[in-house]
Amino acid sequence: MRFSEGARVRTIFENPVGHTRLPAYLHGREGRIERLHPGLRQNLYTVVFAAGDVWGEDAPDNVSISADLYESYLNPA
């Protein structure tokens, strides 16, 4: 599956085996594709998450978090 910029995605809620680009605090979180970085084996995406969607209502409203995540970590939201 290839996601387009602006698409809403949800990260997987599991620990991939071996090295991972998916931090535990982003497991199962919903974000938005900001950029596609095409790859030979797997696409890499810059995904932006609202701080409130990660840390709850105590997070500042105008703060976001971005992470470069492999396609296999993402599902449509």
C-alpha positions as CSV (number, residue, x, y, z in Angstrom):
1,M,0.0,0.0,0.0
2,R,1.3,3.5,-0.8
3,F,0.0,6.4,1.2
4,S,-0.3,9.9,-0.3
5,E,0.6,13.2,1.4
6,G,-2.1,14.3,3.8
7,A,-3.5,10.8,4.4
8,R,-4.5,9.9,7.9
9,V,-2.7,6.8,9.3
10,R,-2.5,4.8,12.5
11,T,0.7,3.2,13.7
12,I,0.7,-0.5,14.5
13,F,0.3,-1.4,18.2
14,E,3.1,-4.1,18.5
15,N,6.8,-4.3,18.8
16,P,8.5,-5.1,15.5
17,V,11.3,-7.6,15.7
18,G,14.9,-6.2,15.7
19,H,15.7,-2.5,15.1
20,T,12.7,-0.3,14.8
21,R,12.0,3.3,13.8
22,L,8.7,3.2,15.7
23,P,9.1,4.6,19.3
24,A,6.9,3.0,21.9
25,Y,5.1,6.3,22.6
26,L,3.8,6.3,19.0
27,H,2.3,2.8,19.1
28,G,-1.3,2.9,18.1
29,R,-1.3,6.6,17.5
30,E,-3.0,8.5,14.6
31,G,-1.1,10.9,12.5
32,R,-0.9,12.5,9.0
33,I,1.5,11.7,6.2
34,E,3.6,14.8,5.5
35,R,6.1,13.4,3.1
36,L,6.9,10.2,1.2
37,H,10.5,9.0,0.9
38,P,10.4,6.2,-1.7
39,G,12.5,3.2,-1.0
40,L,13.6,0.0,-2.8
41,R,12.2,-2.5,-0.3
42,Q,9.8,-0.3,1.6
43,N,8.7,3.3,1.5
44,L,9.5,5.6,4.4
45,Y,7.1,8.3,5.5
46,T,7.4,11.4,7.6
47,V,4.3,11.2,9.8
48,V,3.2,14.2,11.9
49,F,1.3,13.6,15.2
50,A,-0.5,16.3,17.2
51,A,1.1,16.3,20.7
52,G,-2.4,15.9,22.3
53,D,-2.9,12.7,20.3
54,V,0.3,11.3,21.8
55,W,0.4,12.7,25.4
56,G,-3.2,13.6,26.0
57,E,-5.0,16.8,27.0
58,D,-2.1,18.2,29.0
59,A,0.0,18.6,25.9
60,P,0.3,22.1,24.3
61,D,-2.2,22.7,21.5
62,N,0.3,24.1,19.0
63,V,2.9,21.3,19.3
64,S,3.4,18.4,16.9
65,I,5.8,15.5,16.7
66,S,7.2,14.0,13.5
67,A,8.8,10.6,12.9
68,D,10.1,8.9,9.8
69,L,8.4,5.6,9.8
70,Y,8.4,2.6,7.4
71,E,5.2,1.7,5.6
72,S,4.9,-1.7,7.4
73,Y,4.3,0.3,10.7
74,L,1.3,2.1,9.2
75,N,-2.4,1.4,8.5
76,P,-5.1,3.6,7.1
77,A,-6.8,5.5,9.9
